[in-house]
Amino acid sequence: MASAHPRDELTCSICLEIYTHPVNLTCGHTYCQHCIDCVLDTQEESGVYSCPECRVMFHERPALQRNIALCNIVEHFRPAQPEKEVVGIYCTYCIHTAVPAVRSCLMCEASLCADHLRVHSKSAEHVLSEPTTALVIRKCIVHKKLLEYYCTEDTALICVSCRLDGKHKGHQVELLNETSEKKKETLRNVLDKLISKREEIEYRVQSLNDHRREGQENALSVSDLIQELEIKKDELSRKMRHIEKLCNATDPLTVLLDQESDRNDFGDIEEESNKDRESHDKQQVHDVRDCEKGMILQTLHTGFSDKMRGSDLQEDINILLDINTAANNLLVASDMKTVHCSAAYQNRPETDERFQYNQVLSTRSFSSQQHCWEVETSASGDWRLGVAYPSIDRTGSQSYIGDNQKSWCLRRLYNNQYSVIHDSKVTMSPHRFSCNRFRIYLDYDAGNLSFYELCDPIRHLHTFTAIFTEPLFASFGIGYLMCGENCWLRITGQNTFP
């Protein structure tokens, strides 16, 4: 199929950037010289070389042929194109180049650069705000006038016509600035509690580290407990950053329209003294010494979510791989938890459920509550971990996890870099691959999907925020750039929070 944009024809399928020194394999496919060299270097250990795109096999390391014509095209194309897409808000009226906007006019529903702002109308009707793309939502859908008031009886944002002549006539109303400041004050109180909560967790981690140094025989189990506390601390830190951003916002609608602060459990902060928490942690360490392995896991996983304090963490129904969705170039082990990239075609029946390309879903889905699962990966290879709706396409490039609106994923690239992807929007992570154990945490009701690298210390990689509208299946993709038995993924554990 022809590409929708000329840039697509000049993009390397490995690094997803415009070609740098493009070269051809004998099969005809083109890559950046550095990118394909890295792939071939990885394949060298097995002695079997293949094209990352068509999978044609080479008995010897293939010679690379410089694509002179494409080199010339790229050189002419590259100066006119930015190396990376720049995210920002640009002037509506600067149509020939992208000039950053300094203000947005809510009446005109337009953003303006400094030059266009100088000639813009100074009439009171033209309300200026910080640069924003959400201009349409600032007007009443009934009267097409600016939202200026908050109806406290109906908890709704309204315009002047709604207040004087509409269904909110006679209701108690406030100016948006007043309501925004009240919400900010509430959020500041929550922020103080979150800060205190995080300090308590840091105290507990320090205490557990002291216990770990005292008794090395329990170091591994105590490390698991510390990791759980670190995850909780990361979630608190993320909420704190979000609240701080809202409290510093000058636009009242930014504060009042924020859904996360309304639906998330920001205010559900449990009051517990450091002494009580230290006692609780000491008891858990004591239980570690006395319990069997199965009981150890149950003890360690009790009480980590303060929201769930008093309830045991319930062991989830096993997350298994659904072989009915597995692509025919994937080999699923008999334990239904391990998947390899296979050079041998599996000849499974072609159905509407089965992926065309190297992906597989879990047998069960999640449509409420909090869940987490852990995955171990091979030290090399290109893979994706995430979640997907059951309505995700099963064929075509739009079926890749993350390359559509129906899936979210963390991807490890061939060069030990991470990226996160949703709706084909790729965000490169500042972190590099440092261990091969990962935890995926899903809070379906709050709309959060988080990825953690289980190194020492545990490292938060990314959190997606969304409003989930369908059940979510755990999703796994493997061997996007290369194929071989050394590339694999394994589900190692899972839990559900009641």
PLY file of the C-alpha trace (Angstrom):
ply
format ascii 1.0
element vertex 498
property float x
property float y
property float z
element edge 497
property int vertex1
property int vertex2
end_header
0.00 0.00 0.00
1.33 3.47 -0.84
2.35 5.62 2.09
0.13 8.55 3.01
3.06 10.97 3.34
6.38 11.24 1.42
8.27 11.13 4.72
7.05 7.55 5.25
8.95 6.46 2.13
12.14 7.98 3.58
11.81 6.49 7.08
13.94 3.63 8.36
11.73 0.88 9.82
14.26 0.25 12.60
14.86 3.70 14.10
11.67 5.29 12.63
13.68 8.36 11.55
14.65 9.70 8.12
17.40 7.53 6.62
20.99 8.27 7.53
23.40 6.78 4.94
20.71 4.44 3.49
21.89 1.00 2.35
20.14 -1.97 0.71
20.11 -5.65 1.53
20.06 -8.05 -1.42
16.35 -8.62 -0.79
15.76 -4.97 -1.70
14.83 -3.53 1.70
16.54 -0.33 2.85
17.80 0.76 6.29
20.15 3.26 7.87
23.64 1.78 7.69
24.14 2.07 11.45
20.72 0.51 12.22
21.13 -2.58 10.04
24.72 -3.04 11.23
23.47 -3.18 14.82
20.82 -5.75 13.91
23.33 -7.92 12.04
25.76 -7.64 14.97
23.04 -9.01 17.26
22.31 -11.89 14.87
26.02 -12.72 14.51
26.10 -14.80 17.69
23.55 -17.25 16.28
25.24 -17.33 12.87
21.88 -16.86 11.13
21.14 -13.54 9.46
17.76 -12.29 8.25
16.10 -9.16 6.94
14.14 -7.47 9.77
11.26 -6.74 7.37
10.73 -9.71 5.02
12.61 -12.31 7.17
14.55 -13.69 4.19
17.48 -15.70 5.52
21.17 -15.25 4.59
23.77 -17.99 5.11
26.50 -15.36 5.50
26.44 -11.80 6.74
24.92 -9.92 3.81
26.90 -7.24 2.02
25.36 -3.76 2.22
24.94 -1.74 -0.95
24.80 2.05 -0.65
21.59 3.46 -2.14
23.03 6.46 -3.98
19.73 7.72 -5.41
18.03 7.60 -2.02
21.03 9.30 -0.39
20.57 12.26 -2.73
16.82 12.45 -2.09
17.32 12.31 1.67
19.90 15.09 1.57
17.43 17.39 -0.22
14.52 16.35 2.00
16.25 16.47 5.40
16.90 20.27 5.69
13.20 21.01 5.18
12.11 18.54 7.86
12.62 18.72 11.63
14.58 15.86 13.10
11.80 15.25 15.61
8.27 16.49 15.84
8.15 19.57 18.08
5.21 19.55 20.42
3.71 22.97 21.10
0.98 25.50 20.29
1.57 27.62 17.22
0.14 30.84 15.80
-3.06 30.23 13.84
-2.25 33.00 11.36
1.37 32.12 10.55
0.44 29.64 7.82
3.82 29.35 6.11
5.91 28.44 9.14
5.34 27.19 12.69
5.69 30.20 15.00
5.07 29.53 18.73
1.96 31.22 20.12
2.26 33.50 23.15
-1.47 33.91 23.84
-4.79 32.39 22.77
-7.99 34.38 22.17
-11.01 32.58 23.57
-13.46 34.61 21.51
-11.67 34.13 18.18
-10.76 30.54 19.02
-7.27 31.27 17.73
-3.69 31.32 19.02
-1.40 34.25 18.29
2.33 34.87 18.05
3.85 38.09 19.42
3.48 39.92 16.08
-0.18 38.99 15.55
-0.96 39.71 19.20
0.14 43.34 18.71
-2.51 43.92 16.02
-5.20 41.86 17.72
-8.35 43.61 18.95
-8.06 44.97 22.50
-11.84 44.86 22.99
-13.04 43.39 26.28
-14.88 40.70 24.32
-11.56 39.28 23.19
-10.49 37.30 26.24
-6.82 36.28 26.16
-5.40 33.25 27.96
-2.23 31.19 28.06
-1.67 29.31 24.76
-4.11 26.42 24.56
-5.55 24.03 22.00
-8.76 23.44 23.95
-10.56 26.54 22.66
-13.89 25.00 21.69
-14.59 23.58 25.16
-14.39 27.11 26.60
-17.73 28.07 25.07
-21.22 27.05 26.07
-22.50 24.40 23.66
-26.01 25.92 23.84
-25.39 29.68 23.58
-21.87 29.67 22.04
-20.71 32.17 24.67
-17.69 31.98 26.95
-18.03 29.93 30.12
-17.74 32.44 32.95
-19.64 30.96 35.91
-19.93 27.80 37.96
-23.40 26.70 39.07
-22.97 25.25 42.56
-26.45 23.64 42.51
-25.88 21.69 39.30
-22.05 21.53 39.51
-21.83 22.82 35.95
-19.85 25.41 34.01
-22.21 27.96 32.46
-22.23 31.17 30.40
-24.00 34.46 31.14
-27.07 33.44 29.09
-27.38 30.18 31.06
-27.38 32.25 34.23
-29.86 34.95 33.13
-32.23 33.15 30.78
-31.40 29.45 30.75
-32.15 26.52 33.02
-29.69 27.81 35.66
-31.62 31.04 36.15
-31.94 31.84 39.86
-29.33 29.30 40.90
-26.41 30.07 43.17
-23.37 30.71 40.94
-19.72 31.70 41.34
-17.15 33.20 39.03
-14.81 30.57 37.61
-11.82 32.16 39.36
-13.56 31.79 42.72
-14.40 28.13 42.16
-10.92 27.43 40.82
-9.27 28.93 43.91
-11.49 26.83 46.18
-10.46 23.68 44.33
-6.81 24.72 44.49
-7.09 25.17 48.24
-8.51 21.66 48.59
-5.72 20.29 46.41
-3.06 22.09 48.46
-4.38 20.37 51.59
-4.23 17.03 49.80
-0.71 17.83 48.61
0.44 18.42 52.20
-0.90 14.98 53.14
0.76 13.36 50.14
4.11 14.93 51.07
3.76 13.59 54.60
2.73 10.21 53.23
5.78 10.01 50.96
8.09 10.95 53.82
6.60 8.11 55.87
7.23 5.64 53.06
10.83 6.84 52.76
11.18 6.28 56.51
9.81 2.74 56.15
12.17 1.96 53.27
15.13 3.16 55.34
13.99 1.02 58.27
13.65 -2.06 56.06
17.09 -1.45 54.58
18.46 -1.49 58.13
16.70 -4.83 58.77
18.07 -6.22 55.51
21.61 -5.39 56.59
20.98 -7.07 59.96
19.72 -10.36 58.48
21.12 -11.27 55.07
19.19 -14.53 54.96
16.01 -12.52 54.28
17.55 -9.93 51.94
15.62 -11.08 48.87
12.22 -11.11 50.57
12.80 -7.76 52.23
13.86 -6.39 48.84
10.46 -7.41 47.46
8.77 -5.46 50.24
10.97 -2.43 49.56
10.11 -2.61 45.87
6.40 -2.51 46.65
6.91 0.55 48.84
8.96 2.22 46.10
6.09 1.69 43.65
3.71 3.34 46.10
6.15 6.24 46.52
6.37 6.69 42.74
2.58 6.80 42.46
2.44 9.41 45.22
5.15 11.47 43.50
3.24 11.39 40.22
0.06 12.59 41.95
2.01 15.32 43.71
3.45 16.60 40.43
-0.03 16.65 38.91
-1.49 18.60 41.84
1.41 21.07 41.83
0.82 21.71 38.13
-2.87 22.42 38.78
-2.12 24.70 41.72
0.25 26.74 39.55
-2.17 26.99 36.63
-3.42 30.51 35.88
-6.33 29.37 33.73
-9.33 28.41 35.94
-10.74 26.06 33.29
-7.54 24.03 33.33
-8.18 23.39 37.02
-11.94 22.85 36.86
-11.92 20.60 33.79
-9.19 18.31 35.09
-10.77 14.88 35.38
-7.95 13.07 37.11
-8.09 15.23 40.22
-11.85 14.67 40.37
-11.92 10.91 39.90
-8.61 9.90 41.51
-8.36 9.08 45.19
-6.17 12.11 45.96
-7.96 12.72 49.22
-7.94 9.12 50.42
-4.87 9.51 52.62
-4.64 7.23 55.61
-3.29 8.69 58.83
-0.82 6.34 60.46
2.15 7.14 62.62
5.74 6.25 61.75
5.88 4.12 64.88
2.86 2.07 63.81
4.25 1.64 60.29
7.67 0.59 61.63
5.99 -1.93 63.90
3.98 -3.26 60.96
7.11 -3.64 58.81
9.05 -5.32 61.62
6.24 -7.83 62.01
6.37 -8.57 58.29
10.13 -9.13 58.49
9.55 -11.46 61.43
6.93 -13.37 59.42
9.45 -13.74 56.61
11.73 -15.68 58.95
9.01 -18.04 60.14
6.77 -18.71 57.14
6.96 -21.08 54.23
7.57 -19.60 50.79
3.88 -19.43 49.88
3.05 -17.71 53.14
5.94 -15.29 52.63
4.45 -14.06 49.40
1.04 -13.63 51.02
2.56 -11.65 53.90
4.68 -9.44 51.68
1.71 -8.56 49.52
-0.56 -7.60 52.44
-1.18 -3.94 53.05
0.94 -2.37 50.30
-1.92 -0.34 48.95
-3.02 2.02 51.71
-6.35 2.31 50.00
-6.77 -1.42 50.63
-5.47 -1.42 54.22
-7.17 -4.16 56.21
-7.83 -6.36 53.17
-5.46 -9.07 51.96
-4.01 -8.82 48.49
-5.80 -11.53 46.59
-3.87 -13.78 44.24
-5.19 -13.31 40.77
-6.41 -15.96 38.38
-3.32 -16.86 36.37
-2.58 -14.67 33.38
-2.02 -17.11 30.56
-1.23 -16.55 26.90
-4.14 -17.12 24.53
-2.78 -19.36 21.78
-5.87 -18.58 19.71
-4.54 -15.03 19.27
-0.86 -15.93 18.80
0.69 -15.14 15.42
2.08 -18.09 13.52
5.67 -16.92 13.90
5.38 -17.21 17.71
6.01 -20.37 19.70
3.96 -20.54 22.94
5.40 -22.90 25.56
3.31 -25.58 27.26
3.13 -23.50 30.48
1.17 -20.88 28.46
3.32 -18.18 30.11
6.39 -18.17 27.86
6.57 -17.08 24.22
9.49 -17.33 21.78
9.97 -15.80 18.37
10.19 -18.77 16.02
11.69 -19.01 12.54
9.41 -21.99 11.87
5.84 -21.22 10.77
3.38 -22.78 13.24
0.52 -23.50 10.80
-2.23 -22.65 13.27
-5.65 -22.05 11.68
-6.23 -18.53 10.38
-9.09 -16.95 12.36
-10.39 -13.46 13.08
-8.77 -13.66 16.53
-5.25 -14.45 15.36
-2.66 -11.71 14.90
-0.90 -11.54 11.58
2.34 -10.28 13.12
4.29 -11.61 16.17
1.81 -10.68 18.93
-0.37 -12.48 21.47
-2.99 -11.50 24.08
-3.80 -12.95 27.49
-6.73 -15.31 28.00
-8.38 -13.07 30.57
-9.28 -9.41 30.59
-9.58 -6.63 33.17
-12.55 -4.27 33.39
-12.31 -3.01 36.99
-10.07 -2.92 40.08
-6.27 -2.79 40.26
-4.00 -5.44 38.77
-0.29 -5.98 38.32
1.77 -8.59 36.54
5.48 -9.16 36.12
7.33 -10.17 32.98
10.84 -11.43 32.43
12.46 -10.81 29.04
15.45 -11.94 27.03
18.51 -9.71 27.25
18.24 -8.86 23.56
15.49 -8.33 21.02
12.78 -5.84 20.20
9.57 -6.37 22.22
6.40 -4.61 23.38
4.51 -5.02 26.68
1.14 -3.42 27.31
-2.63 -3.73 27.16
-5.17 -3.74 24.35
-8.91 -3.70 23.78
-10.43 -6.87 22.27
-11.48 -4.76 19.24
-7.84 -4.14 18.21
-7.15 -4.99 14.56
-5.43 -8.33 14.04
-3.91 -7.65 10.60
-1.92 -4.82 9.01
0.65 -2.47 10.51
-2.13 -0.72 12.48
-2.49 -3.93 14.53
0.87 -3.43 16.28
0.45 -2.82 20.01
0.58 0.95 20.54
0.14 1.85 16.86
-3.60 2.52 17.28
-6.11 4.07 19.68
-6.95 0.67 21.18
-3.64 -0.23 22.84
-0.86 1.16 25.04
2.66 -0.23 25.34
6.24 -0.01 26.52
8.72 -0.94 23.77
12.35 -2.00 24.09
14.33 -1.16 20.96
17.31 -3.02 19.58
19.73 -0.38 20.92
18.70 -0.80 24.59
16.40 2.24 24.51
12.77 2.41 25.64
9.81 4.15 24.08
6.13 4.30 25.05
3.48 4.25 22.35
-0.26 4.96 22.07
-2.24 5.93 18.97
1.03 5.72 16.96
2.48 8.55 19.08
6.00 7.53 20.13
7.64 9.07 23.19
11.27 8.16 23.78
12.17 7.36 27.38
15.27 8.93 28.98
16.03 5.54 30.58
18.05 2.75 29.01
17.56 -0.99 29.45
19.33 -2.08 32.66
17.58 -5.33 33.73
15.16 -7.84 32.25
12.35 -7.85 34.84
9.33 -5.56 34.55
6.11 -4.85 36.40
2.95 -3.57 34.73
0.44 -1.92 37.07
-3.14 -1.28 35.87
-5.68 0.75 37.83
-8.64 0.36 35.50
-11.08 2.53 37.42
-8.61 5.42 37.86
-7.44 5.12 34.25
-3.74 4.56 35.00
-1.29 2.16 33.32
2.26 2.20 34.74
5.48 0.42 33.79
8.33 -0.31 36.20
11.77 -1.77 35.71
12.50 -4.10 38.65
16.15 -3.17 39.03
17.71 -2.13 42.34
16.29 0.35 43.15
13.04 -0.12 41.28
12.57 2.42 38.50
9.35 3.99 37.22
9.46 4.22 33.41
6.11 5.75 32.42
2.44 6.13 33.36
-0.36 6.44 30.79
-3.57 8.20 31.85
-6.76 7.35 29.94
-10.48 6.73 30.29
-10.81 3.03 29.49
-14.00 2.12 27.63
-13.52 -1.62 26.96
-12.05 -4.56 28.85
-8.24 -4.67 28.64
-6.14 -7.72 27.78
-2.48 -8.04 28.70
-0.60 -7.82 25.38
2.79 -9.06 24.28
4.78 -8.49 21.08
8.18 -9.98 20.31
10.83 -10.04 17.60
9.76 -6.98 15.59
13.25 -6.43 14.20
14.78 -9.88 14.37
13.75 -13.48 14.82
15.44 -16.21 16.84
15.00 -18.50 19.82
17.10 -16.15 21.94
14.25 -13.64 21.91
11.51 -14.45 24.46
9.06 -13.14 27.09
7.78 -14.91 30.23
4.95 -14.00 32.64
6.38 -14.58 36.13
3.62 -13.36 38.47
0.35 -11.52 38.80
-2.00 -10.14 41.46
-5.33 -8.38 41.79
-6.20 -5.80 44.43
-9.78 -6.11 45.79
0 1
1 2
2 3
3 4
4 5
5 6
6 7
7 8
8 9
9 10
10 11
11 12
12 13
13 14
14 15
15 16
16 17
17 18
18 19
19 20
20 21
21 22
22 23
23 24
24 25
25 26
26 27
27 28
28 29
29 30
30 31
31 32
32 33
33 34
34 35
35 36
36 37
37 38
38 39
39 40
40 41
41 42
42 43
43 44
44 45
45 46
46 47
47 48
48 49
49 50
50 51
51 52
52 53
53 54
54 55
55 56
56 57
57 58
58 59
59 60
60 61
61 62
62 63
63 64
64 65
65 66
66 67
67 68
68 69
69 70
70 71
71 72
72 73
73 74
74 75
75 76
76 77
77 78
78 79
79 80
80 81
81 82
82 83
83 84
84 85
85 86
86 87
87 88
88 89
89 90
90 91
91 92
92 93
93 94
94 95
95 96
96 97
97 98
98 99
99 100
100 101
101 102
102 103
103 104
104 105
105 106
106 107
107 108
108 109
109 110
110 111
111 112
112 113
113 114
114 115
115 116
116 117
117 118
118 119
119 120
120 121
121 122
122 123
123 124
124 125
125 126
126 127
127 128
128 129
129 130
130 131
131 132
132 133
133 134
134 135
135 136
136 137
137 138
138 139
139 140
140 141
141 142
142 143
143 144
144 145
145 146
146 147
147 148
148 149
149 150
150 151
151 152
152 153
153 154
154 155
155 156
156 157
157 158
158 159
159 160
160 161
161 162
162 163
163 164
164 165
165 166
166 167
167 168
168 169
169 170
170 171
171 172
172 173
173 174
174 175
175 176
176 177
177 178
178 179
179 180
180 181
181 182
182 183
183 184
184 185
185 186
186 187
187 188
188 189
189 190
190 191
191 192
192 193
193 194
194 195
195 196
196 197
197 198
198 199
199 200
200 201
201 202
202 203
203 204
204 205
205 206
206 207
207 208
208 209
209 210
210 211
211 212
212 213
213 214
214 215
215 216
216 217
217 218
218 219
219 220
220 221
221 222
222 223
223 224
224 225
225 226
226 227
227 228
228 229
229 230
230 231
231 232
232 233
233 234
234 235
235 236
236 237
237 238
238 239
239 240
240 241
241 242
242 243
243 244
244 245
245 246
246 247
247 248
248 249
249 250
250 251
251 252
252 253
253 254
254 255
255 256
256 257
257 258
258 259
259 260
260 261
261 262
262 263
263 264
264 265
265 266
266 267
267 268
268 269
269 270
270 271
271 272
272 273
273 274
274 275
275 276
276 277
277 278
278 279
279 280
280 281
281 282
282 283
283 284
284 285
285 286
286 287
287 288
288 289
289 290
290 291
291 292
292 293
293 294
294 295
295 296
296 297
297 298
298 299
299 300
300 301
301 302
302 303
303 304
304 305
305 306
306 307
307 308
308 309
309 310
310 311
311 312
312 313
313 314
314 315
315 316
316 317
317 318
318 319
319 320
320 321
321 322
322 323
323 324
324 325
325 326
326 327
327 328
328 329
329 330
330 331
331 332
332 333
333 334
334 335
335 336
336 337
337 338
338 339
339 340
340 341
341 342
342 343
343 344
344 345
345 346
346 347
347 348
348 349
349 350
350 351
351 352
352 353
353 354
354 355
355 356
356 357
357 358
358 359
359 360
360 361
361 362
362 363
363 364
364 365
365 366
366 367
367 368
368 369
369 370
370 371
371 372
372 373
373 374
374 375
375 376
376 377
377 378
378 379
379 380
380 381
381 382
382 383
383 384
384 385
385 386
386 387
387 388
388 389
389 390
390 391
391 392
392 393
393 394
394 395
395 396
396 397
397 398
398 399
399 400
400 401
401 402
402 403
403 404
404 405
405 406
406 407
407 408
408 409
409 410
410 411
411 412
412 413
413 414
414 415
415 416
416 417
417 418
418 419
419 420
420 421
421 422
422 423
423 424
424 425
425 426
426 427
427 428
428 429
429 430
430 431
431 432
432 433
433 434
434 435
435 436
436 437
437 438
438 439
439 440
440 441
441 442
442 443
443 444
444 445
445 446
446 447
447 448
448 449
449 450
450 451
451 452
452 453
453 454
454 455
455 456
456 457
457 458
458 459
459 460
460 461
461 462
462 463
463 464
464 465
465 466
466 467
467 468
468 469
469 470
470 471
471 472
472 473
473 474
474 475
475 476
476 477
477 478
478 479
479 480
480 481
481 482
482 483
483 484
484 485
485 486
486 487
487 488
488 489
489 490
490 491
491 492
492 493
493 494
494 495
495 496
496 497
